[in-house]
Amino acid sequence: MNEISVGILGTGKYVPERRLTNHELEQMVETNDEWIVTRTGIRERRIAAMEQATSDLAYEASIRALDAAGITADQLDLIIVATITPDMFFPSTACLLQEKLGAKKAAAFDLSAACSGFIYGLANATGFIKMGMYRHVLVVGAECLSRITDYTDRNTSILFGDGSGAVVLGEVPSGRGFQSFKLGADGAGGELLRICGGGSRLPSTEQTVSDRRHYIEMNGRDVFKFAVRVMGSAAEEALSMAGIEKSDIDLLIPHQANIRIIQSALERLNLSEDKCMINLDRYGNMSAASIPVALAEAVEEGRVKEGDHLVLVGFGGGLTWGASVLVW
Ligand code: ACO
């Protein structure tokens, strides 16, 4: 029996309306537009309305992805939501989304791999479909990072934004779809990027809140060095697993953390900037949502054609990383 080819049947994205510009951040912390643009490439990011939580952003992206795939929610067999900002500890955001969508037949779970979560989710979904367990899987990357960002900390507050991207995975013609996945983790680097407060190690107390332990803590320089190293190597490994040359890449869709990290990946892959999707100037780093939003925009803008070779690559807290080669 021939193995099923698994690919993307439809994409969707949603970003909240409210923009937080660098100039507004200048009023909040000791920083300036010029520093943020030259050091990161970010100009503005989106912020969810107070009444919006991660599952609400996920819902908006998901209905668009279902529509693009031409299937209804009751045809979904599984929902995977990659997020580090779930609506609550439990039930999972995937279960909350299942209810909002009315996807009664679907199993549902959240996946925690920070900014690499969407690629981890794609790998999981592909495996389930290839083994014949499920036909249609919804994979969502959704984040309300503004809820875990300390707006008194200039090291982190300039970087993050809110948003959501979704894809429906299913069978595609032979030769198309996902050709390889390279996933990795290094728990030794966990302390470089984390939230300590509120978990079972350090439950929330008045003290943990007044010490601001419920916000993201980051060692930016070390995360930067790790990212530069791993983005290129993960992409190269995924390419060699797929038997594809760097020169065959039509579009790179990298995690949108910092323009300088993306430029170093482009250098290593011998690619020019026009072969790369970049939208961090408008959205900042949306963690698990960055790659699916960039992918959905590439599709909307007509930058992806049938038969194109796409490389998705990301890194994040954990530490984690992931890359995939996809024939559109
Ligand atoms: N505005 C002005 N100055 C600043 C700011 C700011 N917002 N932030 C830091 N500085 C200052 C620093 O204090 C430092 O000053 P000093 O030299 O007097 O000490 C100087 O600028 C340089 O600081 P660095 O930290 O060395 O700046 P760097 O060039 O490394 O840029 C940045 C910092 C943007 C955070 C970068 O390190 C980076 O992008 N790292 C990766 C972060 C990342 O990708 N995180 C992913 C999170 S993904 C997830 O899983 C959620």
Residues whose N, C-alpha, C, O or C-beta is under 5 A from the ligand:
A	BS01	ACO	E30 T31 N32 W35 R39 T40 A114 C115 R154 N155 I158 G220 R221 V223 F224 A257 N258 S287 F315 G316 G317
